[in-house]
Amino acid sequence: MTSLTEVAAFRLGRRRGHAHAVWAPAGVPVTVASSWPLGVALTAWAMADALLPDAVPGRSAGAYAATAVATAAALASALPFGRRDRG
């Protein structure tokens, strides 16, 4: 039986090789879809521009940018681990 997630992934082209292998620890290729850098960039921009200045006022723009980029990268790297238990 095919799940709805598998059908959606196939229709979006994820099964057709649109992701690029960027790293292969222990021979297991790690792939990144072309939309991930855009998602990280938009998340970092939203955090640095709107969220962090309201949450922690009085810091420099560089501090907001560095914190936003680090947080967006951590979020993006943690997302694949959330699907580990779903097979």
Helices and strands as residue ranges (DSSP letters): H 4-11, G 14-16, E 20-23, G 25-27, E 30-32, H 36-46, I 47-51, H 52-55, H 61-78, G 79-86
